[in-house]
Amino acid sequence: MTIPRFKRILLKLSGEVLMGPNHFGIDPATVDRVAGEIKAAKEAGHELCLVVGGGNIFRGLAAAAKGFDRTSADYMGMLATVMNALAVQNALEKIGVETRVQSAIPMASVCEPYIRRRAERHIEKGRIVIFAAGTGNPFFTTDTAAALRAAEMNCNALFKGTSVDGVYDADPKIVPSATRYESLSFGRVLADNLKVMDAAAVALCRENNIPIVVFNIRGEGNLAAVLRGEGTSTIVRNEEEEANGRL
């Protein structure tokens, strides 16, 4: 399926992507590859900002299920996203891409605080902005943070880079016969409880008419292909646009 070409996008990277072939932590070679693809997207004329998850280091919800206080666990997860953001920033700057990290939890010695107008100015100057520490509040996922920042930055779309090449009617890792959707409406995602992003993030994108494009970031060249409107992905958009087959 061909998807429209978007000018300004927010790229949401799951923390697990940065693990590469490992089971934990940050794989420098993988981070360098992803940074190269982000640079290529910028050189193709896209304005980019990023949100990176922290699941490769610490996942608050999983820790809470094992007895951690949920609020403390979520704050620990937010700090993990700062570590990932700094790793991606380092990889981008090594290849000559001006990058700024803005954290929703102020830590002036490490990065900038999140200030919307400053972030917009960075993007206008051609810099890539990485938003860290989620929304700065517990009980909200980095998916919700990505939807929120996409709305605040007036992004044309939210691209979610994961380990699967779209949205399926079942987990393809468990059900080999699962069917991938080419496109979906936000309403269908919420009604069928499809695991695209959490409900708060999906609802926020629906209210602000921000399409969500889900694709596999692990495959080399996939980001460039999807940004060209090619490649394999699933696009989630508003009901009337889904019915018309267009944006």
Backbone hydrogen bonds, N-H to C=O, Kabsch-Sander energy under -0.5 kcal/mol:
donor,donor_aa,acceptor,acceptor_aa,energy
3,I,229,G,-0.8
9,I,7,K,-0.6
9,I,47,E,-2.6
10,L,157,A,-2.0
11,L,9,I,-0.5
11,L,49,C,-2.8
12,K,10,L,-0.6
12,K,159,F,-3.4
13,L,11,L,-0.6
13,L,51,V,-2.6
14,S,161,G,-1.6
17,V,14,S,-1.1
18,L,14,S,-0.6
18,L,15,G,-1.1
19,M,16,E,-1.3
20,G,17,V,-1.3
22,N,19,M,-1.9
25,G,56,N,-2.6
27,D,18,L,-3.2
31,V,27,D,-2.2
32,D,28,P,-2.4
33,R,29,A,-2.0
34,V,30,T,-2.6
35,A,31,V,-2.5
36,G,32,D,-2.1
37,E,33,R,-1.8
38,I,34,V,-2.2
39,K,35,A,-2.5
40,A,36,G,-2.1
41,A,37,E,-1.9
42,K,38,I,-2.2
43,E,39,K,-2.5
44,A,40,A,-1.2
45,G,42,K,-1.7
46,H,41,A,-1.8
47,E,7,K,-2.3
48,L,46,H,-0.5
49,C,9,I,-1.5
50,L,129,V,-3.0
51,V,11,L,-2.1
52,V,131,F,-0.8
53,G,13,L,-2.9
57,I,54,G,-2.2
58,F,54,G,-2.7
60,G,58,F,-0.6
63,A,59,R,-2.2
64,A,60,G,-2.4
65,A,61,L,-1.8
66,K,62,A,-0.7
66,K,63,A,-0.8
67,G,64,A,-1.6
68,F,63,A,-2.1
73,A,69,D,-2.8
74,D,70,R,-2.5
75,Y,71,T,-2.0
76,M,72,S,-2.1
77,G,73,A,-2.1
78,M,74,D,-2.1
79,L,75,Y,-1.9
80,A,76,M,-1.6
81,T,77,G,-1.5
82,V,78,M,-1.2
83,M,79,L,-1.7
84,N,80,A,-2.0
85,A,81,T,-2.4
86,L,82,V,-2.4
87,A,83,M,-1.8
88,V,84,N,-2.4
89,Q,85,A,-2.6
90,N,86,L,-2.4
91,A,87,A,-2.0
92,L,88,V,-2.4
93,E,89,Q,-2.7
94,K,90,N,-1.7
95,I,91,A,-0.7
95,I,92,L,-0.8
96,G,93,E,-1.4
97,V,92,L,-2.3
98,E,96,G,-0.6
100,R,128,I,-2.5
102,Q,100,R,-0.5
102,Q,130,I,-2.6
103,S,112,E,-2.9
104,A,132,A,-2.1
110,V,107,M,-2.4
111,C,107,M,-2.0
112,E,101,V,-1.9
114,Y,103,S,-2.0
115,I,113,P,-0.6
119,A,115,I,-2.6
120,E,116,R,-2.5
121,R,117,R,-2.0
122,H,118,R,-2.3
123,I,119,A,-2.1
124,E,120,E,-2.4
125,K,121,R,-1.6
126,G,123,I,-1.7
127,R,122,H,-2.5
128,I,98,E,-2.4
129,V,48,L,-1.0
129,V,127,R,-0.5
130,I,100,R,-3.1
131,F,50,L,-3.5
131,F,129,V,-0.6
132,A,102,Q,-3.1
132,A,130,I,-0.6
133,A,78,M,-0.6
136,G,133,A,-1.4
140,F,137,N,-0.8
145,A,141,T,-1.8
146,A,142,T,-2.3
147,A,143,D,-2.2
148,L,144,T,-2.6
149,R,145,A,-2.8
150,A,146,A,-2.4
151,A,147,A,-1.9
152,E,148,L,-2.4
153,M,149,R,-2.5
154,N,151,A,-1.1
155,C,150,A,-2.8
156,N,8,R,-3.0
157,A,8,R,-0.9
158,L,211,P,-2.9
159,F,10,L,-2.7
159,F,157,A,-0.5
160,K,158,L,-0.6
160,K,213,V,-3.1
161,G,12,K,-2.8
161,G,159,F,-0.7
162,T,160,K,-0.7
162,T,215,F,-2.6
167,V,181,Y,-0.5
169,D,179,T,-1.8
174,I,171,D,-1.4
175,V,171,D,-3.5
178,A,175,V,-2.1
181,Y,167,V,-3.0
184,L,235,I,-2.2
186,F,237,R,-1.7
189,V,185,S,-2.0
190,L,186,F,-2.3
191,A,187,G,-2.9
192,D,188,R,-2.6
194,L,189,V,-2.0
196,V,194,L,-2.1
196,V,197,M,-0.6
201,A,198,D,-0.5
202,V,198,D,-2.2
203,A,199,A,-2.7
204,L,200,A,-2.0
205,C,201,A,-2.2
206,R,202,V,-2.4
207,E,203,A,-2.5
208,N,204,L,-1.5
209,N,206,R,-1.0
210,I,205,C,-2.6
212,I,236,V,-2.4
213,V,158,L,-2.8
213,V,211,P,-0.5
214,V,212,I,-0.6
214,V,234,T,-2.9
215,F,160,K,-2.2
217,I,162,T,-1.8
217,I,215,F,-0.7
218,R,162,T,-0.8
222,N,219,G,-2.0
225,A,221,G,-2.0
226,V,222,N,-2.6
227,L,223,L,-2.4
228,R,224,A,-1.5
229,G,226,V,-1.4
230,E,225,A,-2.8
233,S,231,G,-0.5
234,T,214,V,-1.9
235,I,182,E,-1.7
236,V,212,I,-3.1
237,R,184,L,-2.3
242,E,238,N,-2.6
243,A,239,E,-2.5
244,N,240,E,-1.5
245,G,241,E,-0.9
246,R,241,E,-2.0
